[in-house]
């Protein structure tokens, strides 16, 4: 998958399944944390969703992002850490999905 495709799919995952803050993934929004690749995960932060879609462990996502480039692209687009941005007070799932799509559009050469 291209970085833009990964970001679009991460937005789809958050919109269709769920979004969370303060953890990479959870079994339920109000439930306990779990790994972003856990088969029973029901919600993800932006970075967890990128990792889930790319099929990369967090270590691989951080160290080997060149395999997909989506996390680096999102970090560059935001100008800061994706996790810190995701976890800001007042952030919404809709905003996270929208910005993932905007970054994907930018990568494709489209308008933001």
Secondary structure, DSSP 8 states (H G I E B T S, - for coil): --HHHHHHHHHHHHHHT-B-SSSSEESSTTS-B--TT-TT--EE-HHHHHHHHHT--HHHHHH-GGGT-HHHHHHHHHTS-HHHHHTSTT--HHHHHHHHHHHHHHHTT---
